[in-house]
Amino acid sequence: MPELPEVETVVRGLRSRILEYTIEKAEVTDKELLGNLEAKALKEKLENRKITDIRRRGKYILIELDDNRLLTIHLRMTGKLLVRALGEETEHQRLSLVFREGVQLIMDNLRRFGTLDLLDSEEEEPLTSLGLEPFRDGYEWEEFRELFETTQAVKLILLDQKKIAGLGNIYANELLFRANLNPLTPGNKIGDEERKRLFKLIPEVLSEAIESNGTTFDTFRDSYGDPGSFQNFLRVYQKEGEPCPNCGSKIVKVKQSGRSTYYCQNCQNRKKQSSNTKTN
C-alpha cells in the first residue's frame, strides 16, 4: 500500500504536470471506487472545473478545484494515478479525467480498493479523523508524547492513522529499527528519550524515502509510471533471515494484528529497552 512518501511522490508529480489544468470530461469506468457521489453527479461537479492546488493529507491525495471542493483520492493497495496522452488506456483503468490541455489523468487500480470522494472542505471525514501530520503545523512534541500513554504496542501506535497520519507497515518497521525500539513493547513502557528519538526520526526517514521517490516492491508507480528506489535502502523490512546491518544477527518476522513485523532481536532487545526506560 502506498504510504506517505509514495503519496507525496505522486502529489509532487501531479502538481508539476496538471496544476491549473481544466477538466473537460470525467469518465468513470468502475463505480465501486466512488464514495459519497454517484458517477453522474461526480461528472457534473467535475467537468469544466479548474485544478487550483494538489496536496496531501496522510495517505490521501487532495485535488482542489476552483469551486473550493476537494477531489479526495486514496490509492489503497495497488492504486496509481498516471498522466497519459488522450486516447491511451491502462489495463486496470477505473477513472479518467480528460483535460482541455490535451492530456488525461487515469486512475488505475488492479485490486479495486482505491476510493474517491468529493468533499466541500478539508474539515470533513475522512480527513478530520486523521492524526498528527509529520510535515504540518501541529506536529508538536507534547502531543506526540501523549500518543504513547497506552498499553498498545508501539508498532500498532505508529500504524494508527488517527494518531499519526501517513505511516504504514514499511516505514513503521524501519523507524523502530533505527530507533532501537522493540515493536512489541507497550507504548507506556517507552521513556521520553525513546519517544523523542522517534519524534525526530519520523520526518527524517520519510524525507529520505521521498527523495528516493518512495518504495516499490511490485505495483507502486509515480505519475510518470516510474518506480521508486527506497527499497534499496531498507534495513529490516522483508529482510527475514538476513543479517542485521548493525550487529549481524538474523532479522526475524512476527505477526502483529495480521501485519508482518521485521526486527533485530539483539538491537531491538525488549529487556535492554525496559531497563533503560525512565518513569514518565
C-alpha positions in Angstrom: 0.0 0.0 0.0 1.4 3.4 -0.9 2.4 5.2 2.3 3.2 8.9 3.0 6.4 9.0 0.8 4.7 7.3 -2.1 1.7 9.5 -1.9 3.8 12.6 -1.6 5.8 11.5 -4.7 2.6 11.2 -6.7 1.4 14.6 -5.5 4.6 16.3 -6.5 4.5 14.7 -9.9 0.8 15.7 -10.5 1.5 19.3 -9.2 4.2 19.7 -11.8 2.1 18.3 -14.6 -1.6 19.1 -14.3 -1.9 22.1 -11.9 -4.1 24.8 -13.4 -5.5 22.3 -15.9 -9.2 22.3 -16.6 -11.3 19.1 -16.6 -13.2 18.8 -19.8 -14.7 15.4 -19.2 -14.8 12.8 -16.3 -15.2 9.2 -17.3 -15.9 6.6 -14.6 -15.4 3.0 -15.6 -15.7 1.5 -12.1 -18.4 2.9 -9.9 -17.1 0.8 -6.9 -14.4 3.4 -6.3 -16.9 6.2 -5.7 -17.6 7.1 -2.1 -20.1 9.9 -1.5 -21.3 10.6 -5.1 -22.7 8.5 -7.9 -21.0 8.7 -11.3 -23.5 11.1 -12.9 -23.3 13.6 -10.0 -19.5 13.4 -9.9 -19.2 14.1 -13.7 -21.5 17.1 -13.3 -19.4 18.5 -10.5 -16.0 17.9 -12.0 -16.5 18.9 -15.7 -15.3 22.4 -16.5 -13.6 22.8 -13.2 -10.0 24.0 -12.9 -7.4 22.4 -10.6 -6.1 25.1 -8.3 -4.0 23.0 -5.9 -2.8 19.5 -5.3 -1.6 18.4 -1.9 -1.5 15.5 0.6 -3.1 14.7 3.9 -1.8 11.4 5.4 -2.2 8.9 2.6 -4.9 10.9 0.8 -4.3 12.9 -2.4 -6.3 16.2 -2.3 -7.0 17.8 -5.7 -8.6 21.2 -5.1 -10.9 22.7 -7.7 -11.8 26.3 -8.5 -15.1 26.0 -6.6 -13.0 25.0 -3.5 -14.2 21.4 -3.5 -11.6 18.7 -2.9 -11.4 15.6 -5.0 -10.0 13.2 -2.4 -8.3 10.0 -3.5 -6.9 7.1 -1.5 -4.8 4.7 -3.6 -5.1 1.8 -1.1 -3.0 -1.3 -2.1 -2.5 -1.1 -5.8 -3.8 2.3 -7.0 -1.9 4.5 -9.4 -2.6 8.0 -10.8 -1.0 8.3 -14.2 -0.8 11.2 -16.6 -1.3 9.9 -20.1 -1.9 11.0 -23.7 -5.5 11.3 -24.8 -6.9 8.1 -26.1 -4.5 5.9 -24.1 -5.9 3.3 -21.7 -4.3 1.2 -19.0 -5.1 -2.4 -18.1 -6.9 -1.7 -14.9 -8.4 1.8 -15.6 -11.1 2.9 -13.2 -11.4 6.6 -13.9 -10.2 9.2 -16.4 -10.1 12.9 -16.2 -9.7 14.4 -19.6 -8.1 17.9 -19.6 -8.6 20.7 -22.2 -4.8 21.0 -22.3 -4.6 17.7 -24.2 -3.7 15.0 -21.6 -5.7 12.8 -19.2 -5.3 11.6 -15.6 -6.0 7.9 -15.2 -6.7 6.1 -12.0 -5.5 2.5 -12.5 -6.2 0.0 -9.7 -5.6 -3.7 -10.1 -7.3 -4.8 -6.8 -10.1 -2.2 -6.9 -9.5 -1.0 -3.3 -8.9 2.7 -4.1 -11.5 5.2 -3.1 -12.6 8.6 -4.3 -14.8 11.3 -2.7 -15.7 14.9 -3.5 -15.6 17.0 -0.3 -16.7 20.6 0.3 -13.7 21.2 2.5 -10.8 19.6 4.4 -13.0 19.8 7.5 -14.9 16.7 6.6 -14.5 13.0 7.1 -12.4 11.0 6.4 -9.8 13.9 6.7 -10.9 15.2 10.1 -10.2 12.0 11.9 -6.5 11.8 10.8 -3.8 12.2 13.4 -0.6 14.2 13.6 1.0 15.0 10.2 4.8 14.9 10.3 5.2 17.8 7.8 2.4 20.1 9.0 1.9 22.6 11.7 0.7 20.8 14.8 3.4 18.1 14.8 4.4 19.0 18.3 6.4 17.1 20.8 3.9 17.2 23.7 1.0 15.9 21.7 3.2 13.2 20.1 4.4 12.2 23.6 0.9 11.6 24.8 0.2 9.1 22.0 2.3 6.5 23.8 0.3 6.7 27.1 -1.3 3.3 26.3 -0.6 -0.4 26.6 -0.9 -0.8 22.9 2.3 -2.0 21.2 4.5 0.8 19.8 4.3 -0.6 16.2 0.5 -0.5 16.3 0.5 3.1 17.6 2.6 4.1 14.6 0.2 2.4 12.2 -2.9 4.0 13.7 -3.9 6.8 11.2 -6.0 8.6 13.9 -2.7 9.1 15.9 -0.1 9.6 13.2 -1.2 10.1 9.6 0.7 8.6 6.7 2.7 5.8 8.3 2.3 2.3 7.1 3.9 -1.1 7.7 7.1 -0.4 5.7 8.1 2.8 7.5 6.9 1.7 10.9 9.3 -1.3 10.7 12.2 0.9 9.5 11.6 3.6 12.1 11.6 1.2 15.0 14.8 -0.4 13.8 16.5 3.0 13.6 15.2 4.0 17.0 16.4 0.7 18.5 12.8 0.0 19.8 11.2 -3.4 20.0 8.0 -3.2 18.1 6.1 -5.4 20.7 6.8 -3.0 23.5 3.7 -1.3 25.0 3.8 2.5 24.4 3.7 3.3 28.1 6.9 1.3 28.6 8.8 3.6 26.4 10.5 6.5 28.1 10.7 10.1 26.9 14.2 9.6 25.5 13.0 6.9 23.2 9.8 8.8 22.3 11.9 11.9 21.4 14.1 9.7 19.2 11.0 8.5 17.3 9.6 12.0 17.1 12.7 13.2 15.3 13.2 10.1 13.2 9.8 10.1 11.6 10.2 13.2 9.4 13.8 12.3 8.8 13.2 8.8 7.4 10.1 9.9 5.5 12.1 12.7 3.9 14.8 10.2 2.8 12.1 8.0 1.2 10.6 10.9 -0.6 14.0 11.9 -2.0 14.1 8.3 -3.5 10.5 8.7 -4.9 9.2 6.1 -2.4 9.4 2.4 -2.2 8.4 0.0 -5.0 8.2 -3.8 -4.5 5.6 -4.5 -7.0 2.9 -2.1 -8.1 3.7 1.4 -6.9 4.5 3.9 -9.7 4.6 7.7 -9.8 2.6 9.8 -12.2 5.0 9.1 -15.0 4.8 5.3 -14.4 8.2 5.1 -12.8 9.0 3.1 -9.7 10.6 4.4 -6.5 14.0 3.3 -5.3 13.9 3.5 -1.5 13.6 -0.3 -1.3 17.3 -0.3 -2.0 17.9 1.4 1.4 15.5 -0.6 3.6 17.3 -2.2 6.6 14.8 -4.7 8.0 11.5 -4.7 6.1 11.1 -8.0 4.2 14.6 -9.0 5.4 13.7 -12.1 7.4 16.7 -14.4 7.9 19.1 -11.8 6.6 21.9 -10.4 8.8 21.1 -7.2 10.7 23.1 -4.3 9.1 24.2 -3.2 12.6 25.1 -6.4 14.5 24.9 -9.3 12.1 22.1 -11.2 14.0 19.3 -12.6 11.8 16.3 -10.4 11.2 13.1 -12.1 12.5 9.5 -11.8 11.4 6.4 -11.9 13.7 2.8 -11.1 13.2 1.1 -8.1 14.8 -2.6 -7.6 14.2 -2.2 -9.5 10.9 0.7 -7.4 9.7 4.3 -8.7 9.3 6.8 -7.1 11.7 10.5 -7.4 11.0 13.2 -6.6 13.6 16.5 -7.5 15.1 16.1 -9.2 18.5 19.6 -8.1 19.5 19.5 -4.4 18.5 15.8 -4.0 19.4 16.0 -6.1 22.6 13.0 -5.5 24.8 14.8 -6.3 28.1 17.6 -3.8 27.4 15.0 -1.3 26.4 12.9 -1.8 29.6 16.0 -1.4 31.8 16.7 1.9 30.2 13.1 3.3 30.5 12.6 6.1 32.9 9.4 6.8 34.8 7.4 9.4 33.0 
